[in-house]
Amino acid sequence: MTQTKKRRLRLLLVMGVAVVIWTIGAGFNQGISADSEETYKGLKLFSDVIELVEKNYVDPVDSKELIQKAIQGMVHSLDPHSQFLPPEAFEELQADTKGEFGGIGIVITMRKGLLTVIAPIQGTPAYKAGIMAGDVIIKVDDESTKDMMLWESVRKMRGTKGTAVSLTVIRKDVSEPIKFDLIRDIIPVESIKALVLKSGYGYIWITNFQDNTTQELEKALAELESGDVPLKGLVLDLRDNPGGLLNQAIQVTDLFLEEGIIVSIKGRDQKNTKNFKAHPNKVKRNYPIVLLINGGSASASEIVAGALQDQKRALILGTTSFGKGSVQTVETLRGGYGLKFTIARYYTPSGRSIQAEGILPDLKVIHRVIDPEGADEEDGLLKEKDLKNHLEAEPDEGKKDKTLPEKKEDKEKKSKPPFVKDRHGPLKLKRLLSDSQVERALEILISYEIFKGIKS
């Protein structure tokens, strides 16, 4: 094959990949002008770069891998939540919404390019070993996490029950890295935890939104509502809930509403614009609700909080939520690849966009357990607005420079440790009642019941 034919073939491959991605990203409704002069020039430049690297780079390179990385870079530049997923990453994403998996039991994120622990899951190997929220993972099995994709690190930490994996972390105020040798176990993805705070007053913590969350919640509510004393009030805890499935957030909200809008999603494509409405329930839940949020409450959590706040169905207590008000979809591509990309923003019933803004609580209460020293005005947690390339609240606000350096005081504020270290321990009554936000929520519910009985 001549060099000219090779270059044409390479260009056709690059153009084909680009057309596939752009077609999906545009919802098949946008005209694609692949033969336009500017598009052709860009793709030709791309092809020239690949050819030069293939022929002249100091070490042999894989052109397929180069193209994959180029696509990953293109998609990731859109916003923090859009991703081009190789087959392994696509499988991990699909596993995240199931009931269990083999692993060590931590929730992680990329924070300023560092693999950071959001929280260990109670009862898991990571929790028992002492891994803490805020720990930065620098090695997995002695392999550096620098430049490692999030999905890659997840895949390396997950595995068959009984197998070993080691993590090396750096921790604030600890001078030397800490190494943890862990044995993987089956990690149940438990999304609902409940108990009675006081006779007639229930507590439910929704940890995430997965396939069976609504079903689990209905069972927990039925148990609380069938107690010897009728349920007089409920504390619904969505703190540190990173979100999950949109349909589950809608169904959970619907359990507490009889009518009205739950959430609206609005995208550039009309098919991605829709209103979701509540329906009458067989079980009427008229008791008051205090809903708890913090900076770790994101996405689906914010849909629930925003809907119940706007519909005057719950009092929102805590600190401002994360601010992820965008909707992602996942398309299956050939060869087992997947494309996760943002298709819409969501809005609360009153029309508020939560993107980069978050849900503001009706009553701001800082989380304290025993030692309140160091608690700042919020909760010290990273928010959507802190992420590079984040979407603005509305489409026409995109002119804002999102790469400006942070002010010193902002960095100092976000560097403070969040007061969530006790949130992932075993769910015990004594611990909950020492939690300032839960304590205040219970006081409000009891006060409401007292005021109902006061004659004017």
C-alpha positions in Angstrom: 0.0 0.0 0.0 1.4 3.4 -1.0 2.0 6.2 1.5 -0.7 8.2 -0.1 -3.3 5.4 0.3 -2.2 4.9 3.9 -2.7 8.6 4.7 -6.2 8.5 3.0 -7.1 5.4 5.0 -5.9 7.0 8.2 -7.9 10.2 7.5 -11.0 8.2 6.7 -10.6 6.4 10.0 -10.2 9.6 11.9 -13.2 11.2 10.1 -15.3 8.1 10.8 -14.5 8.1 14.5 -15.3 11.9 14.7 -18.6 11.4 12.8 -19.7 8.7 15.2 -18.9 10.7 18.3 -20.4 14.0 16.9 -23.5 12.2 15.6 -24.2 10.7 19.1 -23.4 14.0 20.9 -25.8 15.9 18.6 -28.6 13.4 19.1 -28.6 12.5 15.4 -30.4 15.8 14.7 -27.6 18.2 13.9 -26.4 18.5 10.3 -22.9 17.1 10.0 -20.7 18.9 7.5 -17.7 16.6 7.5 -16.7 17.8 4.1 -16.8 21.5 5.0 -13.5 23.2 4.7 -12.9 23.9 8.4 -13.9 20.4 9.4 -11.7 18.9 6.8 -8.7 21.0 7.7 -9.1 20.0 11.4 -9.3 16.3 10.6 -6.5 16.6 8.1 -4.3 18.2 10.8 -5.3 15.4 13.2 -4.3 12.8 10.6 -1.0 14.6 9.9 -0.1 14.6 13.6 -0.8 10.9 14.0 1.3 10.1 11.0 4.2 12.1 12.2 4.1 10.6 15.7 3.7 7.1 14.2 6.8 7.5 12.0 9.1 9.7 14.1 8.3 9.3 17.8 11.3 8.0 19.8 9.4 4.8 20.7 6.8 2.7 18.8 3.2 3.9 19.3 -0.2 2.4 18.8 -2.3 4.6 16.5 -5.5 3.0 17.8 -4.5 4.0 21.4 -3.6 7.5 20.2 -7.1 8.0 18.6 -8.8 6.7 21.8 -6.9 9.1 24.0 -7.7 11.9 21.6 -11.4 11.1 21.8 -11.2 10.9 25.6 -9.5 14.3 25.7 -12.2 15.8 23.3 -15.1 14.5 25.3 -13.6 15.3 28.8 -13.1 18.9 27.6 -16.8 19.3 27.4 -17.5 19.1 31.1 -16.3 17.0 34.1 -19.1 14.4 33.7 -18.7 13.5 30.0 -16.5 10.5 29.3 -15.4 8.2 26.5 -15.4 4.8 28.1 -13.2 1.8 26.9 -14.9 -1.6 27.4 -13.5 -2.1 30.9 -14.7 1.3 32.1 -18.1 0.8 30.5 -18.5 -2.5 32.4 -17.5 -0.7 35.7 -20.1 2.0 35.1 -22.8 -0.6 34.5 -21.8 -2.4 37.7 -22.1 0.8 39.8 -25.9 0.6 39.8 -26.2 -3.0 40.8 -26.6 -4.5 44.2 -23.1 -5.6 45.0 -19.5 -6.0 43.7 -16.1 -7.3 44.8 -13.9 -4.7 46.2 -12.6 -2.8 49.2 -15.5 -0.4 49.9 -14.6 3.2 49.3 -16.2 6.0 47.3 -13.6 8.0 45.4 -13.3 11.0 43.0 -10.7 13.0 41.1 -10.1 16.2 43.0 -7.6 18.6 41.2 -6.1 15.6 39.5 -5.7 13.6 42.7 -7.4 10.4 43.5 -9.3 11.3 46.6 -11.4 9.3 49.0 -14.9 10.7 49.5 -15.8 8.2 52.2 -15.3 4.6 53.2 -18.4 2.4 53.2 -19.2 1.1 56.7 -18.3 -2.4 57.5 -16.0 -2.9 54.5 -12.3 -3.7 54.4 -11.4 -0.1 53.7 -13.6 1.1 56.7 -12.2 -1.5 59.1 -8.6 -0.7 58.0 -9.0 3.0 58.9 -9.1 4.7 55.5 -10.6 8.1 55.9 -12.5 10.7 53.9 -10.0 13.1 52.4 -7.2 10.5 52.0 -5.4 10.9 48.7 -4.5 7.6 47.1 -1.1 7.8 45.5 -0.5 4.1 44.8 -2.6 1.0 44.1 -0.5 -2.1 44.4 2.7 0.0 44.3 1.5 1.5 40.9 1.4 5.3 40.9 -2.1 6.8 40.4 -0.6 9.9 38.7 -2.3 10.3 35.3 -4.5 7.3 36.1 -8.1 7.6 34.9 -10.8 7.3 37.6 -12.3 4.1 35.9 -8.8 2.6 35.8 -8.3 3.1 39.6 -11.7 1.6 40.3 -11.0 -1.4 38.1 -7.6 -2.0 39.9 -9.3 -1.8 43.3 -12.2 -4.1 42.5 -11.7 -7.8 42.2 -12.6 -11.3 43.4 -13.4 -11.7 47.1 -10.4 -12.9 49.1 -7.8 -11.4 46.8 -5.3 -8.8 48.1 -4.7 -5.2 47.1 -2.7 -2.5 48.7 -3.3 1.3 48.8 -0.8 4.0 49.7 -2.4 7.2 50.8 -1.3 10.6 52.0 -3.3 12.2 54.8 -3.5 15.8 56.0 -1.4 16.5 59.0 0.4 13.1 58.6 4.0 13.5 57.5 4.6 10.1 55.9 2.5 8.1 53.4 0.3 5.4 54.9 0.1 1.9 53.3 -3.0 -0.3 53.8 -2.9 -4.0 52.9 -6.5 -5.0 52.2 -8.4 -8.2 51.3 -11.2 -7.7 48.9 -14.7 -8.7 50.0 -18.2 -8.6 48.5 -19.4 -5.0 48.9 -23.2 -4.7 49.2 -24.4 -1.4 47.8 -26.9 -0.7 50.5 -28.9 2.4 49.7 -31.3 2.6 52.6 -30.7 2.7 56.4 -33.3 3.4 58.9 -34.1 3.4 62.6 -36.4 5.1 65.2 -34.9 8.2 66.8 -37.6 8.5 69.3 -41.1 7.0 69.7 -43.1 8.3 66.7 -40.1 9.9 64.9 -38.1 8.0 62.2 -34.8 8.4 60.5 -33.9 7.2 57.0 -30.5 7.7 55.3 -30.5 7.3 51.5 -26.8 6.6 50.7 -27.2 6.6 46.9 -29.8 6.0 44.1 -29.5 2.6 42.5 -31.9 0.0 40.9 -33.7 -1.0 44.0 -33.6 2.2 46.1 -37.3 3.0 45.9 -38.3 -0.5 46.8 -36.0 -0.5 49.8 -37.3 2.9 50.9 -40.9 1.7 50.7 -40.1 -1.2 53.0 -38.3 1.0 55.5 -41.2 3.5 55.5 -43.7 0.7 56.0 -41.8 -0.6 59.0 -41.6 2.9 60.6 -45.2 3.7 59.8 -46.5 0.4 61.3 -44.9 1.0 64.7 -46.9 1.0 68.0 -46.9 4.8 67.8 -48.0 6.5 64.6 -45.2 8.2 62.7 -45.3 11.9 63.7 -42.3 13.0 61.7 -39.4 11.8 59.5 -35.8 12.9 59.2 -34.7 12.1 55.6 -30.9 12.2 55.3 -29.3 12.8 51.9 -25.9 14.0 53.2 -22.9 12.6 51.4 -25.3 11.0 48.8 -23.5 11.4 45.4 -26.6 10.7 43.4 -27.2 7.8 41.0 -30.2 6.9 38.8 -32.6 9.7 37.7 -35.6 7.5 37.6 -35.0 6.4 41.2 -34.8 10.0 42.4 -38.1 10.7 40.7 -39.8 7.6 42.2 -38.4 8.4 45.7 -39.8 11.9 45.5 -43.1 10.7 44.3 -43.6 8.7 47.5 -44.0 11.9 49.4 -45.9 14.0 46.8 -49.5 13.6 45.5 -49.3 16.0 42.5 -47.2 18.6 40.8 -43.8 18.8 39.1 -40.9 16.8 40.5 -38.2 17.9 38.1 -37.8 19.3 34.6 -35.0 18.5 32.3 -34.2 20.8 29.4 -31.7 20.1 26.7 -30.7 21.5 23.3 -32.6 18.6 21.7 -36.3 18.7 22.2 -36.4 14.9 23.0 -34.2 15.7 26.0 -36.7 18.2 27.4 -39.3 16.7 29.7 -41.4 17.3 32.8 -41.7 14.6 35.4 -44.9 14.7 37.6 -46.0 13.2 40.9 -48.9 10.8 41.1 -51.3 10.0 43.9 -50.1 7.4 46.4 -52.0 4.5 47.9 -50.3 5.3 51.2 -50.9 8.9 52.3 -47.8 10.3 54.1 -48.9 13.5 55.7 -46.3 13.7 58.5 -43.7 16.5 58.4 -40.3 15.8 56.9 -36.9 17.5 57.7 -34.5 16.7 54.9 -30.7 16.9 55.5 -28.2 18.0 52.9 -24.5 19.0 52.7 -21.8 19.6 50.1 -21.7 15.9 49.4 -25.3 15.8 48.3 -25.3 15.8 44.6 -27.3 15.1 41.4 -30.2 12.8 42.2 -30.1 13.9 45.9 -30.5 17.5 44.7 -33.5 16.6 42.6 -35.3 15.1 45.7 -34.3 18.0 47.9 -35.3 20.7 45.4 -38.6 19.1 44.6 -39.7 18.6 48.3 -38.4 22.1 49.1 -40.3 23.8 46.2 -43.5 21.8 46.8 -43.4 22.8 50.5 -43.3 19.2 51.5 -40.1 19.2 53.5 -37.9 21.7 55.4 -34.3 21.5 54.1 -31.7 21.7 56.8 -27.9 21.6 56.6 -25.4 23.3 54.2 -25.5 24.1 50.5 -25.5 21.0 48.3 -22.9 20.1 45.6 -24.6 21.7 42.6 -24.6 19.0 39.9 -27.6 20.0 37.9 -26.8 18.2 34.7 -28.2 15.0 33.2 -26.0 12.4 31.5 -26.9 9.6 29.2 -24.8 6.6 28.2 -24.7 5.4 24.6 -23.3 2.0 23.6 -20.7 2.1 20.8 -19.2 -0.6 18.7 -16.6 -2.8 20.2 -17.9 -2.6 23.7 -17.1 1.1 24.1 -19.4 3.6 25.7 -20.0 7.3 25.6 -21.3 9.1 28.6 -22.2 12.7 27.9 -24.3 15.5 29.2 -27.7 16.0 27.4 -29.6 18.4 29.6 -29.8 20.6 32.7 -32.4 19.8 35.3 -34.7 22.3 37.1 -36.7 22.2 40.3 -40.5 22.7 40.2 -40.1 26.5 40.6 -37.7 26.6 37.6 -34.4 26.9 39.6 -31.3 25.5 37.9 -29.1 23.7 40.5 -26.1 23.6 38.1 -23.0 25.1 39.9 -25.4 26.7 42.4 -26.7 23.9 44.6 -29.7 23.7 46.9 -29.7 26.3 49.6 -31.1 24.9 52.9 -34.1 26.6 54.5 -32.2 26.4 57.8 -28.4 26.4 57.8 -26.9 24.2 60.5 -23.2 23.2 60.5 -22.5 19.5 61.1 -20.8 18.9 64.4 -20.5 15.7 66.4 -18.5 16.4 69.5 -15.6 18.8 68.7 -16.9 21.8 66.7 -13.5 23.5 66.4 -12.5 24.4 62.8 -16.0 24.1 61.3 -16.3 26.7 58.6 -19.4 28.4 57.2 -20.1 25.5 54.8 -18.8 22.0 55.1 -15.4 22.3 53.4 -16.5 19.9 50.6 -15.6 20.3 47.0 -18.6 21.6 44.9 -19.5 21.4 41.2 -18.5 25.0 40.7 -15.0 24.1 41.7 -14.6 21.6 38.9 -12.7 22.6 35.8 -15.0 23.0 32.7 -18.1 22.9 34.7 -21.4 23.9 33.1 -23.0 27.2 34.2 -26.5 27.3 35.6 -28.0 28.5 32.3 -26.7 28.0 28.7 -26.1 31.8 28.2 -23.8 32.0 31.2 -21.0 30.1 29.4 -18.9 33.2 28.8 -17.6 33.1 32.3 -13.9 32.2 32.5 -13.8 28.9 34.3 -10.0 28.6 34.4 -9.3 31.6 36.6 -7.1 30.9 39.5 -8.8 30.5 42.9 -8.5 33.2 45.5 -6.3 32.3 48.4 -9.1 32.4 50.8 -11.2 30.0 48.7 -8.4 27.5 48.6 -8.0 27.7 52.4 -11.7 27.3 52.8 -11.9 24.1 50.7 -8.8 22.7 52.3 -10.5 22.4 55.6 -11.6 18.9 56.4 -15.3 18.1 56.2 -17.1 17.0 59.3 -18.3 13.8 57.9 -15.9 11.2 59.4 -18.6 9.8 61.7 -21.3 9.6 58.9 -20.0 6.3 57.6 -19.8 4.3 60.8 -22.5 1.8 61.9 -25.9 3.4 62.1 -26.3 3.8 65.9 -28.9 5.8 67.8 -26.3 7.3 70.2 -24.1 8.5 67.4 -27.1 10.0 65.5 -28.4 11.9 68.5 -24.9 13.5 69.0 -25.0 14.7 65.4 -26.0 18.4 65.5 -28.0 18.4 62.3 -30.0 15.3 63.2 -30.5 16.6 66.7 -31.9 19.9 65.3 -34.1 18.1 62.8 -35.6 16.0 65.6 -36.2 19.1 67.8 -38.0 20.8 64.9 -40.3 17.8 64.3 -41.1 17.6 68.1 -41.7 21.3 68.2 -44.1 21.1 65.3 -46.1 18.4 67.0 -46.2 20.6 70.2 -47.3 23.7 68.3 -50.1 21.8 66.6 -51.6 21.1 70.1 -51.4 24.7 71.3 -54.6 26.6 71.3 -54.5 30.1 69.9 
